[in-house]
Amino acid sequence: MTKKTLRASTLKKAPENWLRPDLIRDIQTHGLDNQRREFLSKHFLLALAGATLGTRANANTNASQEGDPNILSLPLHSTTLGQPVAQADYGQPSKFEDSVLRRESPGLTRTREASVSFTPLQSLFGIITPNGLHFERHHQGWHDIDPLNHRLMINGLVKTPKVYTLDDLMRLPHLSKIYFLECGANTAMEWGHPSVPTVQYTHGMLSCAEYTGISLRTLLEDCGIDEKQARFVLAEGADGASLSRTIPIDMAMDEVMVAWAMNGEMLRPENGYPLRLVVPGVQGVSWVKWLRRIEVGDQPYGTKDESSQYVDLMPDGTHRQYTWLQECKSVITSPSGGQVLLSPGRLNVTGLAWSGRGKIRRVDVSFDGGRNWRTARMDGPVHSKALTRFNIDWLWDGKEAILQSRAVDESGHVQPKINQLREVRGSRSIYHNNAIQSWQVTPQGEVLNVQAY
């Protein structure tokens, strides 16, 4: 199978109307129990199967033709004048890529203002997520704030509390760094049995970008931080939810940034324009958007966003709280759930690996459910606390296979199996699920989300 054939045969568009409106309302009202979860998964797969059968038949028809008209005859675009330069326009992707979109998942949240849109990982290349495809997670909707009126205040255990304008901040020394951003609830639905079919929904609360801004340490030192008493900082957002998160002082004085730009342009409103916090390697809720205040204190703040949410109920009845780090993790993005392989042969298996503890050291891939492993190639450079792209060749023989990836980071942490996590955290823990993901390839070429132990 050629690279072109793999691209055409595996990146199928998910049906837009795959869930009935009455079921959406039911899920939003009563939540997502096991019965609704199972129905959601089956309903999506049936819709997806209908969408892909026609494509497979067309591909077989084209393969039987003698000669390719796209080679034998010059197309219209080779004999006519093209479009002019757009002089007042923001560049857009090709119309033939209009299915590559962020998508919502019904049932995860009660309202669209407190909701999630998922990055289409299966359709991306390299490690950088385009700004228009970066995942969103909001607690009370997003705002487009006038930067001239926005302020950042630093107070608490500092000698001189200060208020900064955006212009004040941009006069100070800049830095640009590439980091991944992952929601602590990414892959949460995989704690039970698989209930969503594609990698966009299993792992799509994940993106990676280059951020530009100023080191938080610079600002804290500018205000005269009390280094003897300071133990934590509180970051507060300017949204209606006033989302607030505690961050340890050693972390705040290390890599944390106050950013105003992402991937070479100013932040977009849904990503926190005009200012957001960047906390490398830490769950996304700590990356406070529309940042308005930093308070320095001597103890954790225990806000509503870190006591009633983003905690895990452990088997002994205690709460697992302040779980900042995103642990070593990886996922195969192609072939992945919902895609279809049209014929046996050679293909490139690709995916992403990341760790909040630093650089990825190695990624292993298995094609038999974890019985045998091969080391994948890692595209360089490999950045600390950023996505790392891996690739490996696979000769599919047309038989059933189970694809898995297992990452190892520079601290020695190895990505675990799902049953290993459950032994420690039980069945009611949903945050920070970094378990190995399994994709089953059927003899018919369909790729399904399964759990293999």
C-alpha positions in Angstrom: 0.0 0.0 0.0 1.4 3.4 -1.0 1.5 6.3 1.3 -1.1 8.1 -0.8 -3.4 5.1 -0.6 -3.1 4.9 3.2 -3.9 8.6 3.5 -7.0 8.3 1.4 -8.2 5.0 3.0 -7.7 5.7 6.6 -8.7 9.3 7.3 -12.5 9.0 6.9 -14.7 11.9 8.0 -16.8 11.1 11.1 -20.6 11.5 10.4 -21.9 14.9 11.6 -25.4 13.5 12.6 -24.4 10.3 14.3 -26.4 10.9 17.5 -30.1 11.6 17.8 -31.1 15.0 19.4 -33.3 13.2 22.0 -30.4 11.1 23.1 -28.1 14.1 23.4 -30.7 15.8 25.6 -31.0 12.6 27.7 -27.2 12.4 28.2 -26.9 16.1 29.1 -29.7 15.7 31.7 -28.8 12.4 33.3 -25.1 12.0 32.5 -23.3 9.2 30.7 -23.9 5.8 32.5 -22.6 2.4 31.2 -25.8 1.8 29.2 -25.7 5.1 27.4 -22.0 4.8 26.9 -22.4 1.4 25.1 -25.2 2.7 22.9 -23.1 5.8 22.0 -20.2 3.7 20.9 -22.3 1.2 18.8 -24.3 4.0 17.2 -21.2 5.9 16.1 -19.6 2.8 14.6 -22.7 1.9 12.6 -22.9 5.4 11.2 -19.2 5.4 10.5 -19.4 2.0 8.7 -22.1 3.4 6.4 -19.9 6.4 5.6 -16.9 4.3 4.7 -18.4 1.5 2.6 -19.1 3.7 -0.4 -15.5 5.0 -0.3 -14.1 1.5 -0.3 -16.3 0.5 -3.3 -15.2 3.6 -5.3 -11.6 2.8 -4.6 -12.0 -0.7 -5.9 -13.7 0.6 -9.1 -10.9 3.1 -9.7 -8.3 0.4 -9.3 -9.8 -1.7 -12.1 -9.6 1.1 -14.7 -7.0 1.0 -17.4 -4.9 4.1 -17.2 -5.3 7.0 -14.8 -7.2 10.0 -16.4 -5.5 12.3 -13.9 -2.2 11.5 -15.7 -3.4 11.0 -19.3 -5.3 14.3 -19.5 -4.3 17.8 -18.2 -6.7 19.0 -15.5 -8.3 22.5 -15.7 -6.0 24.0 -13.1 -3.0 23.2 -15.4 -4.4 25.2 -18.3 -6.1 28.2 -16.7 -5.2 31.2 -14.6 -5.4 30.7 -10.8 -6.8 32.8 -8.0 -5.3 36.2 -7.1 -3.4 36.9 -3.9 -5.8 37.5 -1.0 -4.9 41.0 0.1 -7.1 41.2 3.2 -7.8 37.7 4.3 -6.7 35.2 6.9 -5.4 32.1 5.2 -7.7 29.1 5.2 -7.1 25.3 4.5 -8.1 23.7 1.2 -11.8 23.0 0.8 -10.8 19.4 0.4 -9.7 19.3 4.0 -12.9 20.8 5.5 -13.5 17.6 7.5 -10.4 18.3 9.7 -12.2 20.1 12.5 -12.4 20.3 16.3 -15.4 18.3 17.4 -17.5 18.2 20.5 -18.7 15.0 22.3 -22.3 15.0 23.5 -22.8 14.0 27.1 -19.5 15.1 28.6 -20.8 18.4 30.0 -24.1 20.0 30.7 -23.8 23.2 28.6 -21.8 24.3 25.6 -20.3 27.1 27.7 -18.7 24.5 30.0 -17.7 22.0 27.3 -14.8 20.5 25.3 -13.8 20.4 21.6 -11.3 17.8 20.6 -8.2 18.1 18.4 -8.3 15.8 15.3 -5.0 14.0 16.1 -5.6 11.4 13.3 -5.3 14.1 10.7 -2.2 16.0 11.9 1.5 15.7 11.1 4.6 16.6 13.0 4.2 17.9 16.6 2.7 21.4 16.3 -1.0 21.8 16.5 -2.4 24.6 14.3 -4.1 27.3 16.3 -7.5 26.7 14.6 -7.4 23.0 15.7 -6.1 23.4 19.3 -8.5 21.7 21.7 -10.8 23.8 23.9 -11.9 23.3 27.5 -14.0 26.0 29.1 -15.8 26.2 32.4 -18.0 29.2 31.5 -17.4 30.0 27.9 -14.7 32.1 26.2 -14.3 35.8 25.9 -12.6 38.2 23.4 -11.1 40.7 25.8 -9.9 44.1 24.8 -6.1 44.0 25.5 -6.0 47.8 26.2 -8.3 47.3 29.2 -6.8 44.0 30.5 -4.5 44.0 33.6 -2.4 41.5 35.4 -2.0 42.0 39.1 0.6 40.4 41.3 0.1 40.5 45.1 0.4 38.6 48.3 3.9 37.8 49.8 5.8 40.4 47.7 7.4 43.6 48.7 5.8 45.7 46.0 2.4 44.5 44.6 2.1 45.6 41.0 -0.4 45.9 38.1 0.9 45.3 34.6 -0.6 46.2 31.2 0.0 44.1 28.2 2.3 46.8 26.9 4.3 46.7 30.2 4.8 43.0 29.8 5.8 43.1 26.2 8.6 45.6 27.0 10.3 42.9 29.2 12.6 40.1 27.9 10.7 37.6 25.7 11.1 33.9 25.4 9.6 31.2 23.1 9.2 27.5 24.1 7.4 24.5 22.6 5.2 22.6 25.1 2.3 20.1 25.0 -0.9 21.0 26.7 -3.2 18.1 27.9 -6.4 18.2 30.0 -6.2 16.1 33.1 -9.4 14.4 31.9 -7.9 13.4 28.6 -8.7 9.7 28.0 -11.0 9.7 31.1 -13.7 7.7 29.3 -11.3 4.8 28.8 -11.3 4.0 32.5 -14.3 1.8 31.8 -14.7 -0.2 28.6 -14.0 1.7 25.4 -16.9 3.9 24.6 -15.7 6.4 21.9 -14.4 5.1 18.6 -11.7 7.5 17.4 -8.4 8.9 18.7 -10.0 12.4 18.4 -12.3 11.5 21.2 -10.1 9.2 23.2 -7.0 11.5 23.3 -8.1 14.7 21.6 -7.8 17.0 24.6 -4.2 17.3 23.7 -2.3 19.8 21.6 1.3 21.2 21.3 2.4 24.7 20.4 5.2 27.3 20.6 4.3 29.9 23.2 5.9 33.3 23.5 5.8 35.4 26.6 7.7 36.2 29.8 9.0 34.0 32.6 6.8 34.2 35.7 10.0 34.3 37.7 10.9 37.6 36.1 7.6 39.2 37.3 7.8 37.7 40.8 11.3 39.0 41.2 10.2 42.4 39.8 7.7 42.6 42.6 10.2 41.4 45.3 8.9 38.0 46.2 9.4 36.9 49.8 11.5 33.8 49.1 11.6 32.7 52.7 7.8 32.5 53.2 6.5 31.9 49.6 5.4 28.3 49.0 2.7 28.5 46.4 1.1 30.9 44.0 -2.5 31.2 43.0 -3.4 31.9 39.4 -6.8 33.5 38.7 -8.6 33.9 35.4 -10.9 36.7 34.2 -13.7 34.5 32.9 -17.1 34.2 34.5 -16.0 31.1 36.4 -13.0 32.9 38.0 -11.1 29.7 37.5 -8.2 29.6 40.0 -5.4 27.1 40.5 -2.6 26.6 43.1 0.9 26.1 41.8 4.0 25.2 43.9 6.6 28.0 44.1 9.4 25.8 42.8 7.4 25.2 39.7 6.4 28.8 39.4 10.0 30.0 39.6 11.2 27.4 37.0 9.6 27.1 33.6 6.2 28.8 34.1 5.4 31.6 31.6 2.9 34.4 31.2 2.2 34.1 27.4 0.5 36.4 24.9 1.4 34.5 21.7 1.0 31.0 20.3 2.6 29.6 17.1 3.8 33.0 16.0 0.6 35.0 16.4 -1.3 36.5 19.4 -3.3 34.0 21.4 -6.8 33.3 20.1 -9.7 34.2 22.3 -10.6 30.6 23.0 -7.0 30.0 24.1 -6.9 32.8 26.6 -6.3 36.1 24.7 -4.7 38.4 25.7 -2.8 36.5 28.5 -2.6 33.0 29.7 -0.4 31.0 32.1 1.8 28.3 30.6 2.7 25.5 33.1 4.9 23.0 31.2 4.1 19.3 31.9 1.1 20.0 34.1 -2.6 19.3 33.6 -4.3 21.9 31.4 -6.6 23.4 34.1 -3.5 24.9 35.7 -2.8 26.8 32.4 -5.2 29.6 33.5 -6.6 31.6 30.6 -7.4 35.3 30.5 -4.9 35.6 33.3 -5.7 38.5 35.6 -4.0 37.8 39.0 -1.1 36.0 40.6 -1.1 35.8 44.4 1.9 34.5 46.3 1.1 32.6 49.5 2.5 30.1 52.1 0.0 27.3 51.6 -2.3 25.6 49.0 -5.4 27.6 48.3 -7.9 24.8 48.0 -10.2 26.6 45.5 -13.4 25.1 44.1 -11.4 24.1 41.0 -9.0 21.9 43.0 -11.3 20.5 45.7 -14.6 19.8 44.1 -13.1 19.1 40.7 -10.0 17.5 39.3 -9.7 15.1 42.2 -9.9 11.3 42.1 -11.7 9.0 44.6 -9.3 6.3 45.6 -10.2 2.7 46.6 -9.8 3.5 50.3 -12.2 6.4 50.1 -9.6 9.2 50.1 -9.3 11.9 47.5 -6.2 12.1 45.3 -5.7 15.9 45.0 -3.1 18.3 43.5 -2.0 15.8 40.8 -0.2 18.3 38.7 2.0 16.2 36.4 0.9 14.6 33.2 2.7 11.3 33.2 4.5 9.5 30.4 2.0 8.7 27.6 1.7 7.8 23.9 -0.9 6.9 21.3 -0.9 5.7 17.7 -2.8 8.2 15.7 -2.8 6.3 12.3 -4.0 3.7 11.9 -6.4 4.4 14.7 -10.1 3.9 15.6 -12.6 4.7 12.9 -10.1 4.4 10.0 -10.1 1.7 7.4 -7.2 -0.1 5.6 -8.2 -1.0 2.1 -5.7 -3.7 1.4 -2.8 -5.6 3.0 0.8 -4.3 2.4 3.4 -2.0 3.8 2.3 1.1 5.6 3.7 3.7 8.0 2.4 3.6 11.6 2.7 6.9 13.3 1.8 8.5 16.6 2.7 10.9 19.4 4.4 10.5 22.8 4.8 13.0 25.7 5.7 13.3 29.3 5.4 16.0 32.0 8.7 14.8 33.4 10.8 15.8 30.5 12.0 14.3 27.2 10.7 11.1 25.6 13.6 8.6 25.5 12.0 5.7 23.6 8.8 4.5 22.0 8.0 0.8 21.5 5.2 -0.4 19.2 3.5 -3.8 19.3 1.3 -5.3 16.6 0.2 -8.4 18.6 -1.4 -6.9 21.7 1.8 -6.4 23.7 3.5 -9.8 23.3 6.3 -8.5 21.1 7.7 -5.0 20.8 9.8 -3.1 18.3 11.4 0.3 18.8 10.0 3.1 16.7 11.8 6.0 15.0 11.5 9.3 16.8 11.4 12.5 14.6 13.8 15.1 16.0 14.5 17.3 17.7 13.0 15.8 20.8 11.9 18.7 23.1 11.3 18.4 26.9 7.6 18.4 27.8 6.5 18.6 24.2 4.9 16.1 21.8 7.3 13.8 20.1 6.4 12.2 16.7 7.2 8.5 16.2 7.0 6.3 13.1 7.5 2.6 12.4 7.1 0.5 9.2 4.5 -2.3 9.3 3.8 -5.0 6.8 0.1 -5.9 7.3 -0.7 -9.4 6.2 -4.5 -8.9 6.2 -5.0 -10.8 9.5 -6.3 -9.4 12.7 -3.8 -7.3 14.7 -3.8 -5.2 17.9 -1.6 -2.1 17.7 -0.2 -0.5 20.8 2.5 2.0 21.7 4.5 2.3 24.9 6.6 5.4 25.8 9.5 5.7 28.1 10.7 9.1 29.3 14.1 10.3 30.4 13.2 9.9 34.1 12.8 6.1 33.5 9.0 6.1 33.8 7.3 3.6 31.5 3.7 4.0 30.2 1.6 1.4 32.1 -1.2 -1.0 31.0 -4.8 -0.1 32.0 -5.0 -3.0 34.5 -1.8 -1.8 36.2 -3.4 1.6 36.8 -6.7 0.1 38.0 -4.8 -2.0 40.6 -3.5 1.3 42.2 -6.4 3.7 41.6 -9.5 1.5 41.4 -12.3 2.0 39.0 -13.5 5.5 40.0 -10.4 7.4 39.1 -10.7 9.3 35.8 -8.0 11.9 35.8 -4.4 11.4 34.5 -5.1 8.2 32.6 -1.9 7.5 30.8 -2.6 3.8 30.0 -1.5 2.1 26.8 -4.1 2.5 24.1 -5.1 -0.5 21.9 -6.4 -0.4 18.3 -7.7 -3.6 16.8 -7.3 -4.1 13.0 -9.9 -6.6 11.7 -9.3 -8.8 8.6 -11.7 -6.4 6.8 -9.3 -3.5 7.6 -11.6 -1.7 10.1 -9.8 -0.2 13.1 -11.6 -0.4 16.4 -11.0 0.9 19.9 -10.4 -2.1 22.3 -8.7 -2.7 25.6 -6.0 -5.4 25.6 -4.3 -6.4 28.9 
